Amino acid sequence: MTIESASRPLLERNTLRFLCSVLIKGGTRGEICRLLDPGVFQDPLRRVVFEEIRELGSIDSRRLRELLPARVTNRGFPDFDLKSFLAPQEVSEREIDELFESALQLLDLSHPDEDTFHD
């Protein structure tokens, strides 16, 4: 799947679902957040959600989900609902591969002048 064939909003949303998943470790989340440029998130809400995930660092995903709604609300999105934003809430191990692929595609967009992160 290429960046052109997947809609950008879906890539952004899937990347955020991946970053909030209990199936990845905090250190992995932190590393991906360091590599991703917030500017690749075209939607203001998704950019703020990403920035807050990055600010929270390598914390446990459950704690991340507890803290994120208030932080996003404080950034100017009073109607933010994390549950609907991340729906479906549960991510299967099969789905995590698809979500990770979205993150890789956004990483490619973060570093357009470098070799790609995947084939």
C-alpha positions as CSV (number, residue, x, y, z in Angstrom):
1,M,0.0,0.0,0.0
2,T,1.4,3.4,-0.9
3,I,0.8,6.7,0.7
4,E,-1.3,7.7,-2.3
5,S,-3.6,4.7,-2.0
6,A,-4.3,5.3,1.7
7,S,-6.1,8.4,2.8
8,R,-3.9,10.8,4.8
9,P,-6.4,11.1,7.6
10,L,-6.6,7.4,8.0
11,L,-2.8,7.1,8.1
12,E,-2.6,9.8,10.8
13,R,-5.4,8.2,12.8
14,N,-3.9,4.7,12.5
15,T,-0.6,6.0,13.6
16,L,-2.1,7.5,16.7
17,R,-4.0,4.3,17.5
18,F,-0.7,2.4,17.2
19,L,1.0,4.8,19.6
20,C,-1.8,4.4,22.1
21,S,-1.9,0.6,21.8
22,V,-1.2,-1.6,24.8
23,L,0.6,-3.9,22.4
24,I,3.7,-1.6,22.1
25,K,6.1,-0.8,24.8
26,G,6.6,2.8,26.1
27,G,10.2,2.9,24.8
28,T,9.1,1.9,21.3
29,R,6.4,4.7,21.4
30,G,9.0,7.2,22.6
31,E,11.4,6.3,19.8
32,I,8.7,6.5,17.1
33,C,7.6,9.9,18.5
34,R,11.2,11.2,18.3
35,L,11.4,10.2,14.7
36,L,8.1,11.5,13.6
37,D,7.8,15.2,12.6
38,P,4.5,16.7,14.1
39,G,4.2,18.6,10.8
40,V,3.2,15.4,9.0
41,F,-0.1,15.5,10.9
42,Q,-2.2,17.7,8.7
43,D,-5.3,17.7,11.0
44,P,-4.9,20.1,14.0
45,L,-6.5,17.7,16.4
46,R,-4.4,14.8,15.4
47,R,-1.3,16.9,15.5
48,V,-2.1,18.0,19.1
49,V,-2.8,14.4,20.1
50,F,0.6,13.4,18.7
51,E,2.4,16.3,20.4
52,E,0.8,15.3,23.7
53,I,1.7,11.6,23.3
54,R,5.3,12.7,22.5
55,E,5.4,15.0,25.6
56,L,4.2,12.2,27.9
57,G,7.2,10.1,26.8
58,S,7.7,6.4,27.5
59,I,4.9,5.9,30.0
60,D,2.7,2.9,30.2
61,S,-0.1,3.0,27.6
62,R,-2.8,2.7,30.2
63,R,-1.5,5.8,32.0
64,L,-1.1,7.5,28.6
65,R,-4.8,7.0,27.9
66,E,-5.7,8.3,31.4
67,L,-3.7,11.6,30.9
68,L,-4.3,12.3,27.2
69,P,-7.9,13.5,27.3
70,A,-7.3,16.3,29.8
71,R,-4.1,17.4,28.0
72,V,-5.8,17.5,24.6
73,T,-8.8,19.4,26.1
74,N,-6.3,21.9,27.7
75,R,-4.8,22.5,24.2
76,G,-8.1,23.8,22.9
77,F,-10.2,20.8,22.0
78,P,-12.9,20.8,24.7
79,D,-15.0,18.1,23.1
80,F,-12.2,15.6,22.7
81,D,-13.3,12.0,23.4
82,L,-10.4,9.6,23.4
83,K,-12.6,6.5,23.2
84,S,-14.3,7.6,20.0
85,F,-11.0,9.0,18.7
86,L,-9.3,5.6,19.0
87,A,-12.3,3.5,18.1
88,P,-12.2,0.6,17.8
89,Q,-10.5,0.6,21.2
90,E,-9.1,-2.9,21.1
91,V,-6.3,-3.6,18.6
92,S,-5.6,-7.2,17.6
93,E,-2.1,-8.4,16.9
94,R,-2.9,-8.7,13.2
95,E,-4.2,-5.1,13.2
96,I,-1.1,-3.8,15.0
97,D,0.9,-4.7,11.8
98,E,-1.4,-2.5,9.7
99,L,-1.2,0.3,12.2
100,F,2.6,0.0,12.4
101,E,2.7,0.2,8.6
102,S,0.8,3.6,8.8
103,A,3.4,4.8,11.3
104,L,6.2,3.8,8.9
105,Q,4.5,5.7,6.0
106,L,4.3,8.8,8.2
107,L,7.9,8.3,9.1
108,D,8.8,8.3,5.4
109,L,6.9,11.7,5.1
110,S,8.8,13.0,8.1
111,H,12.1,12.4,6.4
112,P,11.5,12.8,2.6
113,D,15.2,13.3,1.8
114,E,16.4,10.1,3.5
115,D,16.1,6.5,2.5
116,T,12.7,5.1,3.4
117,F,12.1,3.2,6.6
118,H,10.5,0.3,4.8
119,D,10.2,-1.2,1.3
